[in-house]
Amino acid sequence: MLKLLCVFGAVLGFLGVAAGSFGAHGLKDLLEANGHAADWETAVRYCLFHAVVLIAIGSLANGSENAGLTTLFLTDIRILGAIVPIGGVLLLIGWATLAVAIYRLRF
């Protein structure tokens, strides 16, 4: 059960990053036109918070000790926006890798 919590957390993290990216790029115009951009952002944030919580619960209950975008906002250097998609892809790869690694663990 604890393993499943961690796997679900990693999958939820992956989905949160994917949904955030899709909302920021693929659905941006639609969400803004309907006045739901902030709602989408809140839903993605909740998804990511819950991902972290599920992984923490699974890790802590098991006794485990393995428990570019910000720079753009803080500095307003627009060229940094060009590297944000790379970070998003790396986050997706990271969440997927975490899900596979946790699934392979024996606990």
Buried (B, 14 or more C-beta within 10 A) or exposed (E): EBBEBBBBBBBBBBBBBBBBBEBBEEBEEEBEEEEBBEEBBEBBEEBBEBBBEBBBBBBEEBEBEEEBBEEBEEEEEEEBEEEBEEBBEEBBEBBBEBBEEBEEBEE
